[in-house]
Amino acid sequence: MALHKGPERHEERPMSVNPFFGEANPVGGMTEAPPTHRLPDAPLSPTTAYQLVHDELMLDGNSRLNLATFVTTWMEPQAGVLMAECRDKNMIDKDEYPRTAELERRCVAMLADLWHAPDPAAVVGCSTTGSSEACMLAGMALKRRWLKRNADRYPGARPNLVMGVNVQVCWDKFCAFWEVEARQVPMEGDRFHLDPQAAAELCDENTIGVVGVLGSTFDGSYEPIAELCAALDALQERTGLDVPVHVDGASGAMVAPFLDEDLVWDFRLPRVASINTSGHKYGLVYPGVGWALWRDKEALPEELVFRVNYLGGEMPTFALNFSRPGAQVAAQYYTFLRLGREGYRAVQQSTRDVAGSLAGRIEALGDFRLLTRGDELPVFAFTTADGVTGYDVFDVSRRLREGGWLVPAYTFPANREDLSVLRIVCRNGFSHDLADLFMADLTRLLPELRRQQGPFTRDKGAATGFHH
């Protein structure tokens, strides 16, 4: 959630009210223009309030044309109806809404089976507001297990977490919030994610775990989870250190089981203690819902689970927040029932096909060099070709925005800060037809970009922000 400052001045111009909105004010007279940065003195009619908010939101981008986000932007109308029916149910009230709680339990069981848990009945799991919360919970479990093993040395010893520099920002937040040293494996050359051997070399007796990412947000590539576990197995044989692995499968954990069935990355690997995914990404549900699963009760220390009885009944809960709607959990269960394995396979294959086709067409233009091709996550990153000097990726992003396309341009982290890329996320709903429209706009822009004398944007830090 972004942080926002207050207005520069206490008093600002009130909102403009169209006379056509002029229903009678409940307290008498026509509607007066409400202020923008303080509560109005009197209520508005529901129609007027709706129209004011609706009109302002028209300035937002079109979510279907947002090729930056991994988050689901389309669901079937039936799913929308179901979510509307459940939006007033509080997920934490499991005694009051036992069927919603049962749907959550079934989703956990389905994911445990999907991710090849040796004993699905032993798996412990829960829904969350998204993968960020799920990662925080997994990190807390890793740290608490380390604390229990090292109670005689803590707080003198400082725990650390090993991961690639390409991890999502939630892992940096976890390390900052829970006072854990972040040990990050940098990028090198054309390796844009974690190197298993380098990760193992960063581990010591204070390492709470290693994070492997199944689908990097930087370029859409899978990290080699099996090779990571093998490197940690070898480390244990040499040193006796037993370091668990958490798989951040925010996106890939809902892609690989259907499209890459032979890829071993999940609970089939004994060293994998926990896995998270985003139901609202390639789980195909509107935001926000995530899932966190632990191999067994030993992987999730009991003292992290709270039991409360003041809502009626006593139900265990493990979460950073408390109240949240049950609508997304109901929608996740609906989607699992609606699609099944074959349906998910068809949807994910379609998005991968669109990604691969679009990546190939962009490469064929000659102006760009692909870093990835969308053959793992349906996501690919590309940069300008070596001979292109008149414009850069930030110019391309800026010009595409003029046509409504939201394509992020950004620089890579250490040790590849020299590399600036564009990234396209193909989601369910981004069809071959929309890809054709995107290619038409990109192709139309190129002649003008080629005529530039040099890149338009000098401040790359400012260029990565959103400016309307």
BELQUIJO-V202460 format. One record per run of one state. SS is the DSSP state (~ for helix, > for strand, _ for the rest). FROM is the first residue (numbers start at 0). LEN is the number of residues. If there is no record, write none. Layout:
# BELQUIJO-V202460
SS,FROM,LEN
SS,FROM,LEN
This chain:
# BELQUIJO-V202460
_,0,18
~,18,3
_,21,2
>,23,1
_,24,5
>,29,1
_,30,15
~,45,12
_,57,5
~,62,3
>,65,1
_,66,10
~,76,10
_,86,3
>,89,1
_,90,7
~,97,17
_,114,5
~,119,3
_,122,1
>,123,5
_,128,2
~,130,19
_,149,10
>,159,5
_,164,4
~,168,9
_,177,3
>,180,5
_,185,2
>,187,1
_,188,2
>,190,1
_,191,4
~,195,6
_,201,5
>,206,8
_,214,7
>,221,1
_,222,2
~,224,15
_,239,5
>,244,4
_,248,3
~,251,3
_,254,1
~,255,4
_,259,12
>,271,7
_,278,11
>,289,5
_,294,2
~,296,3
_,299,2
~,301,3
_,304,1
>,305,3
_,308,6
>,314,3
_,317,7
>,324,1
_,325,1
~,326,38
_,364,3
>,367,3
_,370,8
>,378,6
_,384,8
~,392,10
_,402,3
>,405,1
_,406,1
>,407,4
_,411,8
>,419,6
_,425,6
~,431,19
_,450,9
~,459,4
_,463,5
